[in-house]
Amino acid sequence: MDAVLQALADQSRRTVLGILRDHPASAGELAEALPIARPGVSRHLRVLREAGLVDVRQEAQRRIYSLRPEAFVEVDEWLEDYRALWQNRLDALHTEIARGRKSRR
């Protein structure tokens, strides 16, 4: 999971993942979406591949990258406890807001 979190820490890699969330893309298409040189894009794609977040396949002369959603399962499970914590706090806030509305009537 550490490799996934480190990969997600970079804005350019999150941009790549956002694009791949919608559709597979070639390395060239991904490079056009980022304000960095192609060698930098290649390094970001390597980090994402090594973290297990993307797959790559060869189509003629192009490399096509696609998202591996299953790679996010471990992070999602780790975040579940934090989601529950925030949900409880938001529920309590909702209750307090409702009480405040009742007391103003």
URPE-V801873 format. One record per pair of residues at least 6 apart in sequence whose ideal C-beta (glycine too) atoms are under 7 Angstrom apart, sorted by the first residue. I is the first residue (numbers start at 1). GAP is how many residues later the second one is. If there is no record, write none. Layout:
i=I gap=GAP
i=I gap=GAP
//
This chain:
i=1 gap=73
i=1 gap=74
i=1 gap=77
i=3 gap=47
i=3 gap=48
i=4 gap=47
i=4 gap=48
i=4 gap=49
i=4 gap=67
i=4 gap=71
i=5 gap=70
i=7 gap=6
i=7 gap=40
i=7 gap=41
i=7 gap=44
i=7 gap=46
i=8 gap=6
i=10 gap=34
i=12 gap=22
i=12 gap=24
i=12 gap=32
i=13 gap=31
i=13 gap=34
i=13 gap=35
i=15 gap=18
i=15 gap=19
i=16 gap=14
i=16 gap=28
i=16 gap=29
i=16 gap=32
i=17 gap=36
i=17 gap=50
i=19 gap=6
i=19 gap=11
i=19 gap=14
i=20 gap=34
i=20 gap=45
i=20 gap=46
i=20 gap=47
i=21 gap=46
i=24 gap=40
i=24 gap=41
i=24 gap=42
i=25 gap=40
i=26 gap=36
i=26 gap=37
i=26 gap=38
i=27 gap=14
i=27 gap=15
i=27 gap=18
i=27 gap=36
i=27 gap=38
i=30 gap=11
i=30 gap=35
i=31 gap=7
i=31 gap=10
i=34 gap=7
i=45 gap=9
i=45 gap=20
i=48 gap=6
i=49 gap=7
i=52 gap=16
i=52 gap=19
i=53 gap=15
i=53 gap=18
i=54 gap=11
i=54 gap=12
i=54 gap=13
i=54 gap=14
i=55 gap=11
i=55 gap=13
i=56 gap=7
i=56 gap=8
i=56 gap=9
i=57 gap=7
//
